[in-house]
Amino acid sequence: AAKLANFYKRKNHKVLMSAADTFRAAGSSQLSLWGQRLDIPVIGAERGADPGSVVYNSLNSFINKNYDVLVIDTAGRVQTKDNLMKELEKLTRIVKKFIPAGPSDTLLVIDATQGQNTLDQAKRFKEFSGINGMVLAKVDGTAKGGTVLNIVNEMRIPVKYIGTGETQDDIEPFSTDH
């Protein structure tokens, strides 16, 4: 999330991050630290807080302070946990209350080192959150990542960004032309 927010900041967009990962012990605080390093404001809450309230508060700030881009970071989740998947559905509904046509992008981050379950994962995330793109992370550390082709071919969901390293600038728009 921080890399993506920084990508847009470098393109001179006014960016806000939403730390809606209130599940992990350091989820919100980790994104807040990145926000400080990158000079990008972050709306967050304490561990265990309702992610929906974080997204709601973030959207209020996004609209009232005229930001260009809002990057919402949610907790990582396993697609077989229905309660966590329904939480994504709820977050999408909250966004649509503020921005009826939104969210403009709902991105699934796929670790390039993952194996064959990525297609099932994408199908479940599409069902609950309407993903319309992917970020292929950790491309620099593996020759894998080919399983994402199944998602592109079968579901017509494009790879929009690739993570090419560990620094804040190591994210690039993906293009088949390169």
C-alpha positions as CSV (number, residue, x, y, z in Angstrom):
1,A,0.0,0.0,0.0
2,A,2.8,2.4,0.9
3,K,4.6,1.7,-2.4
4,L,1.5,2.3,-4.4
5,A,0.7,5.5,-2.4
6,N,4.3,6.7,-3.0
7,F,4.0,5.9,-6.7
8,Y,1.1,8.3,-7.0
9,K,2.7,10.9,-4.8
10,R,5.8,10.9,-7.1
11,K,3.3,11.6,-9.9
12,N,2.2,14.8,-8.0
13,H,-1.1,13.5,-6.7
14,K,-2.3,14.4,-3.3
15,V,-2.5,11.0,-1.6
16,L,-4.1,9.7,1.6
17,M,-3.6,6.2,3.0
18,S,-6.1,4.3,5.1
19,A,-4.8,1.7,7.6
20,A,-7.8,-0.6,7.6
21,D,-5.7,-3.6,8.7
22,T,-6.7,-3.5,12.3
23,F,-6.3,-7.3,12.6
24,R,-2.6,-7.7,12.6
25,A,-0.8,-6.6,15.7
26,A,1.2,-3.9,13.9
27,G,-0.9,-3.5,10.8
28,S,-2.0,0.1,11.3
29,S,1.2,1.2,13.0
30,Q,3.3,-0.2,10.2
31,L,1.5,1.8,7.6
32,S,1.6,4.9,9.8
33,L,5.4,4.6,9.9
34,W,5.5,4.4,6.2
35,G,3.3,7.4,6.0
36,Q,5.7,9.3,8.2
37,R,8.7,8.3,6.0
38,L,6.9,9.2,2.8
39,D,5.2,12.3,4.1
40,I,1.8,10.8,3.3
41,P,-1.0,11.2,5.8
42,V,-2.6,8.0,7.2
43,I,-6.0,7.5,8.8
44,G,-5.9,4.5,11.2
45,A,-7.1,3.0,14.4
46,E,-6.0,0.7,17.2
47,R,-5.7,-3.0,16.8
48,G,-9.2,-4.6,16.9
49,A,-11.0,-1.6,15.8
50,D,-13.7,-1.9,13.1
51,P,-12.0,-1.7,9.7
52,G,-15.2,-0.2,8.3
53,S,-14.9,2.8,10.6
54,V,-11.4,3.3,9.5
55,V,-12.5,3.3,5.8
56,Y,-15.4,5.6,6.6
57,N,-13.2,8.1,8.4
58,S,-10.7,7.9,5.6
59,L,-13.3,8.6,3.0
60,N,-14.5,11.6,4.9
61,S,-11.0,13.0,4.9
62,F,-10.5,12.1,1.3
63,I,-13.5,14.0,0.2
64,N,-13.4,16.9,2.6
65,K,-9.7,17.6,2.1
66,N,-9.7,17.2,-1.7
67,Y,-7.3,14.3,-2.0
68,D,-6.7,12.8,-5.4
69,V,-5.9,9.2,-4.4
70,L,-7.0,7.1,-1.4
71,V,-5.1,3.8,-0.9
72,I,-6.9,1.6,1.5
73,D,-4.8,-1.2,3.0
74,T,-6.8,-4.1,4.4
75,A,-5.7,-7.1,6.4
76,G,-4.3,-10.0,4.4
77,R,-6.8,-12.9,4.4
78,V,-7.3,-16.4,3.4
79,Q,-10.1,-16.8,0.8
80,T,-11.6,-19.7,2.7
81,K,-12.5,-17.6,5.8
82,D,-16.0,-16.4,4.9
83,N,-16.2,-13.8,7.8
84,L,-13.0,-12.1,6.5
85,M,-14.3,-12.1,2.9
86,K,-17.6,-10.6,4.0
87,E,-15.6,-7.9,5.7
88,L,-14.2,-7.0,2.2
89,E,-17.8,-6.9,0.9
90,K,-18.7,-4.4,3.7
91,L,-15.7,-2.2,3.0
92,T,-16.7,-2.0,-0.7
93,R,-20.2,-1.0,0.3
94,I,-18.8,1.8,2.5
95,V,-16.7,3.1,-0.4
96,K,-19.8,3.1,-2.7
97,K,-21.8,5.2,-0.2
98,F,-19.2,7.9,-0.7
99,I,-18.3,7.3,-4.3
100,P,-21.2,5.5,-6.1
101,A,-19.0,4.5,-9.1
102,G,-16.1,3.5,-6.8
103,P,-13.8,2.1,-5.9
104,S,-11.9,2.8,-9.1
105,D,-9.5,0.0,-8.5
106,T,-9.7,-3.0,-6.2
107,L,-6.4,-4.7,-6.4
108,L,-5.5,-8.2,-5.2
109,V,-1.8,-8.5,-4.2
110,I,-0.4,-11.8,-5.4
111,D,2.9,-13.0,-4.1
112,A,5.0,-14.1,-7.1
113,T,6.3,-17.0,-5.1
114,Q,2.8,-18.5,-4.6
115,G,1.7,-21.6,-6.3
116,Q,-1.4,-22.9,-8.1
117,N,-4.1,-21.7,-5.6
118,T,-3.9,-18.2,-6.9
119,L,-6.8,-18.8,-9.4
120,D,-9.1,-20.0,-6.6
121,Q,-8.0,-17.1,-4.5
122,A,-8.8,-14.6,-7.2
123,K,-12.2,-16.1,-7.9
124,R,-13.2,-15.7,-4.2
125,F,-11.8,-12.2,-4.0
126,K,-13.7,-11.2,-7.1
127,E,-16.9,-12.6,-5.7
128,F,-16.6,-10.6,-2.4
129,S,-14.8,-7.4,-3.4
130,G,-15.0,-7.0,-7.2
131,I,-11.2,-7.0,-7.8
132,N,-10.4,-5.5,-11.2
133,G,-6.6,-5.7,-11.1
134,M,-3.6,-7.3,-9.5
135,V,-0.3,-6.3,-8.0
136,L,2.3,-9.0,-8.6
137,A,4.7,-8.7,-5.6
138,K,8.2,-10.0,-5.1
139,V,8.9,-10.4,-8.8
140,D,12.5,-9.6,-8.1
141,G,13.0,-12.7,-5.9
142,T,11.6,-15.5,-8.0
143,A,11.2,-16.9,-11.5
144,K,7.7,-18.0,-10.6
145,G,4.6,-15.8,-11.0
146,G,3.4,-17.7,-14.1
147,T,0.4,-18.9,-12.2
148,V,-1.0,-15.4,-12.4
149,L,-1.4,-16.0,-16.1
150,N,-4.3,-18.3,-15.3
151,I,-6.1,-15.4,-13.6
152,V,-5.4,-13.1,-16.5
153,N,-6.6,-15.6,-19.1
154,E,-9.6,-17.1,-17.3
155,M,-10.9,-14.1,-15.4
156,R,-9.7,-11.3,-17.6
157,I,-8.2,-9.5,-14.6
158,P,-5.0,-7.6,-15.6
159,V,-1.8,-7.2,-13.7
160,K,-1.6,-3.5,-13.1
161,Y,1.5,-3.2,-11.0
162,I,4.6,-5.3,-10.2
163,G,6.8,-5.1,-7.1
164,T,10.4,-5.1,-8.2
165,G,12.2,-4.8,-4.9
166,E,12.0,-3.8,-1.2
167,T,12.4,-0.1,-1.3
168,Q,9.5,2.4,-1.3
169,D,10.1,3.2,-5.1
170,D,10.1,-0.5,-6.2
171,I,6.7,-0.6,-7.8
172,E,6.0,-0.1,-11.5
173,P,3.0,-0.1,-13.7
174,F,2.9,-3.4,-15.6
175,S,2.8,-3.5,-19.3
176,T,3.1,-6.4,-21.7
177,D,5.0,-4.0,-24.1
178,H,8.2,-4.2,-21.9
